[in-house]
Amino acid sequence: MQVRFTQAARKHRIGKGRALAAMNNAGDPVVVPAADGHADDRLVFVGNDA
């Protein structure tokens, strides 16, 4: 799976390593279809806040 980090994520100083670790521990993602035909589907990860 390819993971792309947006400009907003970097602006808020979210580290790639920490984001990937959170995604790995969150469980199965929910697929959100793209709003238009030009964008990719999105995966939403929801996990417990420990």
C-alpha positions in Angstrom: 0.0 0.0 0.0 1.3 3.4 -0.9 1.0 6.1 1.8 1.2 9.8 0.9 1.5 12.5 3.5 -0.2 15.8 2.7 1.2 19.2 3.2 -1.2 19.7 6.1 0.3 16.7 8.0 3.7 18.1 7.6 2.6 21.5 8.6 1.2 20.1 11.9 4.5 18.3 12.4 3.1 14.8 12.4 6.1 12.5 12.0 5.8 9.8 9.3 7.1 7.1 11.6 4.6 7.9 14.3 1.7 8.1 11.8 2.7 4.7 10.3 2.9 3.1 13.7 -0.6 4.5 14.6 -2.0 3.1 11.4 -0.4 -0.3 12.0 -2.0 -0.4 15.5 -5.4 1.0 14.6 -6.9 -2.2 13.0 -8.7 -2.5 9.7 -9.3 0.8 7.9 -12.7 1.9 6.4 -12.6 2.7 2.7 -14.1 6.1 1.8 -14.7 6.4 -2.0 -13.3 9.4 -3.8 -15.7 12.3 -4.3 -14.8 12.6 -7.9 -13.3 10.4 -10.6 -9.8 12.0 -10.4 -8.9 11.3 -6.8 -8.0 8.1 -5.1 -10.2 6.3 -2.5 -9.2 7.1 1.1 -8.6 4.8 4.0 -9.8 6.0 7.4 -8.1 4.5 10.4 -9.9 4.6 13.8 -8.2 3.3 16.9 -8.2 3.5 20.6 -6.4 6.5 22.1 -4.0 5.0 24.6 
